[in-house]
Amino acid sequence: MARTGFIDHIGIGVPDLAAARRYYDELMPILGLRSWFQAGPDGSFGFGPDGAQGAQIFFYQALEPTTHSRHGTGLQHLSFMVERRAVVREAHAWACSQRAEVVHEPREFPEYGQHFATFWLDPHGFMLEAVAHVPEED
């Protein structure tokens, strides 16, 4: 029998959980994600799509915090698929308002098919991407 698997959730350890909470509480609604539960006893928190259908992301306090580099072994980036190119632009504007390091301004990435995206670094050095796989809106 054929099997289909999907990523259920990803857990990310951060060096400053309170700062991550403030940052992602503002960002995730722009990307169409909502808080999944109140902070756990350890302060952990998570986000996912409405209707509880789809991959979730959870943040935990790193017990052995180090500096993260997208160029090292481990997580290279997190990509968030959004419905429209306008949301990609909104995420970019928000990242700029946070003084984030922008890796790529919003643009087409034709090497990946219909792919309009922007990339930036969060306060902990994680590279984030907002991507829309749709043509320009009229």
Backbone as a printed PyTorch tensor [residue, N CA C, xyz], in Angstrom:
tensor([[[  0.8400,  -1.1700,   0.0000],
         [  0.0000,   0.0000,   0.0000],
         [  0.8950,   1.2460,   0.0000]],

        [[  0.5460,   2.2230,  -0.8370],
         [  1.2850,   3.4720,  -0.8830],
         [  1.0580,   4.2570,   0.4050]],

        [[  2.0730,   4.9620,   0.8200],
         [  1.9780,   5.7680,   2.0400],
         [  2.2850,   7.2200,   1.7140]],

        [[  1.5770,   8.0990,   2.3630],
         [  1.8270,   9.5250,   2.2280],
         [  2.1060,  10.0750,   3.6100]],

        [[  3.2240,  10.7460,   3.7460],
         [  3.5780,  11.3420,   5.0330],
         [  3.7490,  12.8440,   4.9020]],

        [[  3.5030,  13.5330,   5.9710],
         [  3.6560,  14.9770,   6.0220],
         [  4.3640,  15.3380,   7.3170]],

        [[  4.9740,  16.4880,   7.3350],
         [  5.5590,  16.9770,   8.5790],
         [  4.4230,  17.4460,   9.4720]],

        [[  4.3650,  16.9260,  10.6820],
         [  3.3260,  17.3220,  11.6350],
         [  3.7300,  18.6080,  12.3520]],

        [[  4.9620,  18.6410,  12.8590],
         [  5.4240,  19.8450,  13.5260],
         [  6.9490,  19.8740,  13.5680]],

        [[  7.4640,  21.0540,  13.8160],
         [  8.8990,  21.2730,  13.9700],
         [  9.0920,  21.9910,  15.2890]],

        [[ 10.0890,  21.5850,  16.0420],
         [ 10.4360,  22.2480,  17.3000],
         [ 11.7580,  22.9750,  17.1440]],

        [[ 11.7970,  24.2200,  17.5970],
         [ 12.9920,  25.0530,  17.4850],
         [ 13.4090,  25.5030,  18.8790]],

        [[ 14.6540,  25.2820,  19.2250],
         [ 15.2040,  25.7850,  20.4820],
         [ 15.7940,  27.1610,  20.2620]],

        [[ 15.4220,  28.1160,  21.1030],
         [ 15.9060,  29.4890,  20.9730],
         [ 16.6090,  29.9150,  22.2550]],

        [[ 17.5780,  30.8320,  22.1400],
         [ 18.3130,  31.2530,  23.3370],
         [ 17.5310,  32.1940,  24.2460]],

        [[ 16.4980,  32.8550,  23.7220],
         [ 15.7040,  33.7940,  24.5200],
         [ 14.2340,  33.5790,  24.1720]],

        [[ 13.5710,  32.7560,  24.9480],
         [ 12.1930,  32.3660,  24.6580],
         [ 11.2330,  33.5560,  24.7280]],

        [[ 11.4320,  34.4540,  25.6900],
         [ 10.5370,  35.6160,  25.8070],
         [ 10.6640,  36.5190,  24.5850]],

        [[ 11.8790,  36.7390,  24.1080],
         [ 12.0790,  37.5670,  22.9060],
         [ 11.4710,  36.8780,  21.6860]],

        [[ 11.6240,  35.5800,  21.5920],
         [ 11.0260,  34.8370,  20.4710],
         [  9.5090,  34.9640,  20.5150]],

        [[  8.9500,  34.8830,  21.6930],
         [  7.4920,  34.9840,  21.8280],
         [  6.9930,  36.3370,  21.3310]],

        [[  7.6560,  37.4090,  21.7500],
         [  7.2570,  38.7460,  21.3020],
         [  7.3560,  38.8650,  19.7800]],

        [[  8.4360,  38.3770,  19.2140],
         [  8.6790,  38.4660,  17.7710],
         [  7.6430,  37.6690,  16.9820]],

        [[  7.4730,  36.4160,  17.3410],
         [  6.5800,  35.5530,  16.5730],
         [  5.1010,  35.8380,  16.8330]],

        [[  4.7650,  36.3820,  17.9920],
         [  3.3760,  36.7990,  18.2220],
         [  2.9580,  37.8830,  17.2260]],

        [[  3.8790,  38.7280,  16.8050],
         [  3.5830,  39.7580,  15.8000],
         [  3.6370,  39.2090,  14.3860]],

        [[  4.6250,  38.3570,  14.1070],
         [  4.8370,  37.8660,  12.7440],
         [  3.7990,  36.8560,  12.2890]],

        [[  3.4760,  35.8940,  13.1100],
         [  2.6640,  34.7650,  12.6570],
         [  1.2800,  35.1500,  12.1320]],

        [[  0.5750,  36.1090,  12.7100],
         [ -0.7080,  36.4950,  12.1130],
         [ -0.5620,  37.0390,  10.6850]],

        [[  0.5380,  37.7180,  10.3950],
         [  0.7900,  38.1910,   9.0280],
         [  0.8700,  36.9980,   8.0830]],

        [[  1.4830,  35.9210,   8.5330],
         [  1.6750,  34.7190,   7.7180],
         [  0.4560,  33.7980,   7.7250]],

        [[ -0.5890,  34.1730,   8.4630],
         [ -1.8140,  33.3760,   8.4940],
         [ -1.8050,  32.2420,   9.4980]],

        [[ -0.9290,  32.3220,  10.4890],
         [ -0.8550,  31.2830,  11.5190],
         [ -1.3240,  31.8660,  12.8420]],

        [[ -1.8270,  30.9870,  13.6970],
         [ -2.3340,  31.4460,  14.9940],
         [ -1.6810,  30.6480,  16.1180]],

        [[ -1.7500,  31.2050,  17.2920],
         [ -1.2250,  30.5340,  18.4710],
         [ -2.0270,  29.2690,  18.7290]],

        [[ -1.3370,  28.1760,  19.0270],
         [ -2.0150,  26.8930,  19.2360],
         [ -2.3410,  26.6220,  20.6860]],

        [[ -1.5930,  27.1630,  21.5850],
         [ -1.8700,  26.9440,  23.0010],
         [ -1.1620,  28.0170,  23.8020]],

        [[ -1.6410,  28.2330,  25.0090],
         [ -0.9530,  29.1480,  25.9050],
         [  0.3910,  28.5310,  26.2570]],

        [[  1.2960,  29.3500,  26.6790],
         [  2.6350,  28.8710,  27.0110],
         [  2.5640,  27.6820,  27.9630]],

        [[  3.3890,  26.6790,  27.6680],
         [  3.4870,  25.5230,  28.5480],
         [  4.1870,  25.9070,  29.8390]],

        [[  4.2630,  24.9870,  30.7890],
         [  4.9020,  25.2950,  32.0770],
         [  6.3410,  25.7790,  31.9120]],

        [[  6.9910,  25.3340,  30.8230],
         [  8.3630,  25.7500,  30.5660],
         [  8.4330,  27.0100,  29.7040]],

        [[  7.2700,  27.5920,  29.3530],
         [  7.2300,  28.7870,  28.5170],
         [  7.1620,  28.5040,  27.0330]],

        [[  7.2080,  27.2280,  26.6530],
         [  7.1570,  26.8840,  25.2330],
         [  5.8280,  27.3130,  24.6320]],

        [[  5.8430,  27.5600,  23.3270],
         [  4.6370,  28.0040,  22.6310],
         [  4.6960,  27.5390,  21.1880]],

        [[  3.5370,  27.5870,  20.5090],
         [  3.5000,  27.1220,  19.1330],
         [  2.4580,  27.8400,  18.3000]],

        [[  2.6020,  27.6750,  16.9820],
         [  1.6950,  28.2720,  16.0080],
         [  1.3450,  27.2480,  14.9500]],

        [[  0.1750,  27.4320,  14.3450],
         [ -0.2490,  26.5760,  13.2470],
         [ -1.4050,  27.2110,  12.5080]],

        [[ -1.8590,  26.5560,  11.4440],
         [ -2.9780,  27.1000,  10.6680],
         [ -4.3040,  26.9280,  11.3970]],

        [[ -5.2790,  27.7770,  11.0470],
         [ -6.6180,  27.6190,  11.6000],
         [ -7.1630,  26.2480,  11.2250]],

        [[ -8.0390,  25.7100,  12.0470],
         [ -8.6570,  24.4290,  11.7790],
         [ -7.8120,  23.2410,  12.1790]],

        [[ -6.6640,  23.4840,  12.7690],
         [ -5.7890,  22.4140,  13.2550],
         [ -5.3820,  21.4390,  12.1640]],

        [[ -5.3590,  21.8950,  10.9230],
         [ -4.9480,  21.0330,   9.8130],
         [ -3.6850,  21.6010,   9.1920]],

        [[ -2.5850,  20.9430,   9.3700],
         [ -1.3330,  21.3980,   8.7830],
         [ -0.2100,  21.4120,   9.7900]],

        [[  0.9750,  21.6190,   9.2740],
         [  2.1780,  21.5950,  10.1040],
         [  2.1760,  22.7530,  11.1030]],

        [[  2.7300,  22.4770,  12.2550],
         [  2.8500,  23.4720,  13.3190],
         [  4.3260,  23.6990,  13.6130]],

        [[  4.6110,  24.8150,  14.2600],
         [  5.9720,  25.1190,  14.7050],
         [  5.9120,  25.4560,  16.1870]],

        [[  6.8320,  24.8820,  16.9440],
         [  6.8920,  25.0870,  18.3890],
         [  8.2510,  25.6480,  18.7610]],

        [[  8.2660,  26.5240,  19.7540],
         [  9.4930,  27.1540,  20.2220],
         [  9.7270,  26.7560,  21.6760]],

        [[ 10.9660,  26.4160,  21.9650],
         [ 11.3740,  25.9650,  23.2950],
         [ 12.6150,  26.7400,  23.7180]],

        [[ 12.7790,  26.8930,  25.0250],
         [ 14.0020,  27.4990,  25.5380],
         [ 15.1570,  26.5270,  25.3110]],

        [[ 16.1970,  26.9720,  24.6220],
         [ 17.3890,  26.1390,  24.4300],
         [ 18.0810,  25.9660,  25.7810]],

        [[ 18.3790,  24.7360,  26.1240],
         [ 19.0540,  24.4660,  27.3950],
         [ 20.5640,  24.6100,  27.2680]],

        [[ 21.0520,  24.5590,  26.0400],
         [ 22.4660,  24.7690,  25.7540],
         [ 22.5730,  25.8010,  24.6330]],

        [[ 22.2220,  27.0640,  24.9030],
         [ 22.1670,  28.0580,  23.8280],
         [ 23.5330,  28.3200,  23.1900]],

        [[ 23.5020,  28.4300,  21.8770],
         [ 24.6750,  28.7950,  21.0900],
         [ 24.2000,  29.7470,  20.0020]],

        [[ 25.1340,  30.3220,  19.2960],
         [ 24.8030,  31.1870,  18.1720],
         [ 24.4340,  30.3060,  16.9920]],

        [[ 23.3400,  30.6460,  16.3220],
         [ 22.9000,  29.8750,  15.1570],
         [ 23.4580,  30.4830,  13.8760]],

        [[ 23.8560,  29.6310,  12.9490],
         [ 24.2730,  30.0780,  11.6220],
         [ 23.5840,  29.2080,  10.5860]],

        [[ 22.9210,  29.8440,   9.6250],
         [ 22.2850,  29.0900,   8.5490],
         [ 23.3160,  28.4400,   7.6490]],

        [[ 24.5800,  28.8120,   7.7970],
         [ 25.6460,  28.2590,   6.9680],
         [ 26.2830,  27.0180,   7.5950]],

        [[ 25.9070,  26.7100,   8.8370],
         [ 26.4710,  25.5500,   9.5060],
         [ 25.5800,  24.3330,   9.3710]],

        [[ 25.9780,  23.2730,  10.0140],
         [ 25.1640,  22.0610,  10.0420],
         [ 23.8800,  22.3590,  10.8030]],

        [[ 22.7700,  21.8690,  10.2870],
         [ 21.4960,  22.0710,  10.9610],
         [ 20.5300,  22.8560,  10.1110]],

        [[ 19.6260,  23.5410,  10.7550],
         [ 18.5550,  24.2640,  10.0840],
         [ 19.1050,  25.3470,   9.1600]],

        [[ 18.7260,  25.2850,   7.8770],
         [ 19.1450,  26.3130,   6.9150],
         [ 18.1280,  27.4440,   6.8740]],

        [[ 16.8330,  27.1210,   6.7710],
         [ 15.8030,  28.1480,   6.8690],
         [ 14.4360,  27.5180,   7.0700]],

        [[ 13.4870,  28.3550,   7.4930],
         [ 12.0870,  27.9540,   7.6250],
         [ 11.2950,  28.7350,   6.5950]],

        [[ 10.4640,  28.0400,   5.8410],
         [  9.6680,  28.6830,   4.8030],
         [  8.1920,  28.5970,   5.1670]],

        [[  7.5040,  29.7320,   5.0360],
         [  6.0850,  29.8170,   5.3320],
         [  5.3380,  30.1470,   4.0470]],

        [[  4.4700,  29.2340,   3.6020],
         [  3.6910,  29.4390,   2.3980],
         [  2.4920,  30.3140,   2.7260]],

        [[  2.3190,  31.3750,   1.9320],
         [  1.2090,  32.3020,   2.1090],
         [  0.3540,  32.3120,   0.8520]],

        [[ -0.8510,  32.8790,   0.9570],
         [ -1.8320,  32.7910,  -0.1250],
         [ -1.5820,  33.7320,  -1.2880]],

        [[ -0.9690,  34.8850,  -1.0180],
         [ -0.8370,  35.8980,  -2.0650],
         [  0.5370,  36.5640,  -1.9990]],

        [[  0.9510,  37.1010,  -3.1330],
         [  2.2080,  37.8400,  -3.1800],
         [  2.1550,  39.0830,  -2.2890]],

        [[  0.9750,  39.6500,  -2.1320],
         [  0.8390,  40.8170,  -1.2570],
         [  1.2490,  40.4720,   0.1700]],

        [[  1.0050,  39.2540,   0.6050],
         [  1.3960,  38.8380,   1.9530],
         [  2.9150,  38.7190,   2.0390]],

        [[  3.5550,  38.2490,   0.9710],
         [  5.0230,  38.2100,   0.9380],
         [  5.5610,  39.6240,   1.1370]],

        [[  4.9900,  40.5720,   0.4230],
         [  5.4350,  41.9650,   0.5480],
         [  5.1560,  42.5170,   1.9510]],

        [[  4.0170,  42.1530,   2.5200],
         [  3.6880,  42.6060,   3.8730],
         [  4.6770,  42.0320,   4.8870]],

        [[  5.0100,  40.7630,   4.7470],
         [  5.9870,  40.1420,   5.6500],
         [  7.3430,  40.8310,   5.5180]],

        [[  7.7290,  41.1500,   4.2950],
         [  8.9920,  41.8580,   4.0690],
         [  8.9690,  43.2240,   4.7440]],

        [[  7.8820,  43.9680,   4.5670],
         [  7.7680,  45.2910,   5.1920],
         [  7.8390,  45.1730,   6.7140]],

        [[  7.1790,  44.1410,   7.2690],
         [  7.2090,  43.9450,   8.7130],
         [  8.6360,  43.6370,   9.1660]],

        [[  9.3190,  42.7420,   8.4450],
         [ 10.6990,  42.3990,   8.8020],
         [ 11.5800,  43.6500,   8.7700]],

        [[ 11.3990,  44.4790,   7.7690],
         [ 12.1670,  45.7280,   7.6870],
         [ 11.8580,  46.6340,   8.8720]],

        [[ 10.5960,  46.6800,   9.2910],
         [ 10.2250,  47.5120,  10.4420],
         [ 10.8740,  47.0110,  11.7290]],

        [[ 11.2510,  45.7400,  11.7400],
         [ 11.9240,  45.1430,  12.8990],
         [ 13.4420,  45.2660,  12.7990]],

        [[ 13.8920,  45.9240,  11.7260],
         [ 15.3290,  46.0780,  11.4390],
         [ 16.0120,  44.7360,  11.2190]],

        [[ 15.2780,  43.7980,  10.6410],
         [ 15.8340,  42.4810,  10.3430],
         [ 16.8430,  42.5800,   9.2070]],

        [[ 17.7960,  41.6900,   9.2120],
         [ 18.7000,  41.5770,   8.0700],
         [ 17.9410,  40.8740,   6.9480]],

        [[ 17.7160,  41.5880,   5.8480],
         [ 17.0100,  41.0080,   4.7030],
         [ 18.0350,  40.3120,   3.8230]],

        [[ 17.8110,  39.0340,   3.5710],
         [ 18.7080,  38.2410,   2.7320],
         [ 18.3130,  38.3860,   1.2640]],

        [[ 17.0060,  38.3530,   0.9790],
         [ 16.4870,  38.5520,  -0.3770],
         [ 15.2260,  39.4000,  -0.2970]],

        [[ 15.2020,  40.5100,  -1.0190],
         [ 14.0010,  41.3210,  -1.1770],
         [ 12.9330,  40.4730,  -1.8690]],

        [[ 11.6620,  40.8380,  -1.7910],
         [ 10.6290,  40.0760,  -2.4980],
         [ 10.9170,  40.0390,  -4.0010]],

        [[ 10.9400,  38.8300,  -4.5540],
         [ 11.1990,  38.6700,  -5.9790],
         [ 10.8400,  37.2600,  -6.4230]],

        [[ 10.8650,  37.0640,  -7.7250],
         [ 10.6530,  35.7520,  -8.3240],
         [ 11.9130,  34.9080,  -8.1440]],

        [[ 11.7130,  33.6300,  -7.9310],
         [ 12.7900,  32.6520,  -7.9330],
         [ 12.4050,  31.5880,  -8.9600]],

        [[ 12.5860,  31.8710, -10.2740],
         [ 12.0870,  30.9690, -11.3230],
         [ 12.7330,  29.5860, -11.3020]],

        [[ 13.8890,  29.4640, -10.6910],
         [ 14.5350,  28.1550, -10.5980],
         [ 13.7330,  27.1730,  -9.7520]],

        [[ 12.7520,  27.6840,  -9.0010],
         [ 11.9020,  26.8320,  -8.1570],
         [ 10.4590,  26.7960,  -8.6480]],

        [[ 10.2300,  27.1540,  -9.9120],
         [  8.8780,  27.1670, -10.4520],
         [  8.2070,  28.4910, -10.1240]],

        [[  6.9120,  28.4580,  -9.9280],
         [  6.1680,  29.6730,  -9.5580],
         [  6.4570,  29.9420,  -8.0860]],

        [[  7.3990,  30.8090,  -7.8300],
         [  7.9400,  30.9840,  -6.4850],
         [  8.2820,  32.4640,  -6.2920]],

        [[  7.4620,  33.1830,  -5.5530],
         [  7.6970,  34.5900,  -5.2330],
         [  7.9510,  34.6560,  -3.7370]],

        [[  9.1280,  35.1420,  -3.3300],
         [  9.4960,  35.0210,  -1.9240],
         [ 10.3810,  36.1650,  -1.4620]],

        [[ 10.4720,  36.2750,  -0.1490],
         [ 11.4310,  37.1380,   0.5240],
         [ 12.0490,  36.3340,   1.6610]],

        [[ 13.2860,  36.6470,   2.0010],
         [ 14.0150,  35.9570,   3.0640],
         [ 14.6160,  36.9960,   4.0110]],

        [[ 14.6070,  36.6960,   5.3050],
         [ 15.2190,  37.5710,   6.2990],
         [ 15.6350,  36.7420,   7.5040]],

        [[ 16.4240,  37.3590,   8.3890],
         [ 16.8750,  36.6810,   9.6090],
         [ 16.0730,  37.1660,  10.7980]],

        [[ 15.6580,  36.2140,  11.6410],
         [ 14.9720,  36.5900,  12.8800],
         [ 16.0310,  37.0090,  13.9070]],

        [[ 15.6260,  37.4710,  15.0900],
         [ 16.6080,  37.9520,  16.0720],
         [ 17.6020,  36.8950,  16.5510]],

        [[ 17.2880,  35.6160,  16.3330],
         [ 18.1750,  34.5510,  16.7880],
         [ 19.0550,  34.0180,  15.6620]],

        [[ 18.9440,  34.6070,  14.4760],
         [ 19.7640,  34.1830,  13.3410],
         [ 19.1170,  33.1510,  12.4390]],

        [[ 17.8760,  32.7610,  12.7300],
         [ 17.1820,  31.8140,  11.8560],
         [ 16.7210,  32.5390,  10.5980]],

        [[ 16.9970,  31.9470,   9.4380],
         [ 16.5170,  32.5510,   8.2010],
         [ 15.0750,  32.1090,   7.9780]],

        [[ 14.2190,  33.1000,   7.7110],
         [ 12.7990,  32.8640,   7.4760],
         [ 12.4790,  33.2480,   6.0410]],

        [[ 11.5090,  32.5520,   5.4640],
         [ 11.0490,  32.8360,   4.1060],
         [  9.5350,  32.9100,   4.1030]],

        [[  9.0020,  33.9180,   3.4360],
         [  7.5740,  33.9560,   3.1170],
         [  7.4910,  33.7410,   1.6140]],

        [[  6.6880,  32.7520,   1.1950],
         [  6.6240,  32.3920,  -0.2290],
         [  5.1800,  32.2340,  -0.6700]],

        [[  4.8980,  32.7110,  -1.8920],
         [  3.5960,  32.5120,  -2.5330],
         [  3.8510,  31.8120,  -3.8590]],

        [[  3.0970,  30.7480,  -4.1080],
         [  3.2350,  29.9740,  -5.3390],
         [  2.0850,  30.3010,  -6.2900]],

        [[  1.7880,  31.5790,  -6.4290],
         [  0.6720,  32.0290,  -7.2660],
         [  1.1360,  33.1970,  -8.1250]],

        [[  0.4330,  33.4360,  -9.2370],
         [  0.7850,  34.5970, -10.0640],
         [  0.4030,  35.9010,  -9.3650]],

        [[  0.8740,  36.9940,  -9.9120],
         [  0.5600,  38.3180,  -9.3850],
         [ -0.9370,  38.5400,  -9.4020]],

        [[ -1.4530,  39.1760,  -8.3450],
         [ -2.8800,  39.4820,  -8.2700],
         [ -3.1840,  40.6300,  -9.2330]],

        [[ -4.3940,  40.6640,  -9.7470],
         [ -4.8120,  41.7760, -10.6310],
         [ -5.1480,  42.9930,  -9.8210]]])
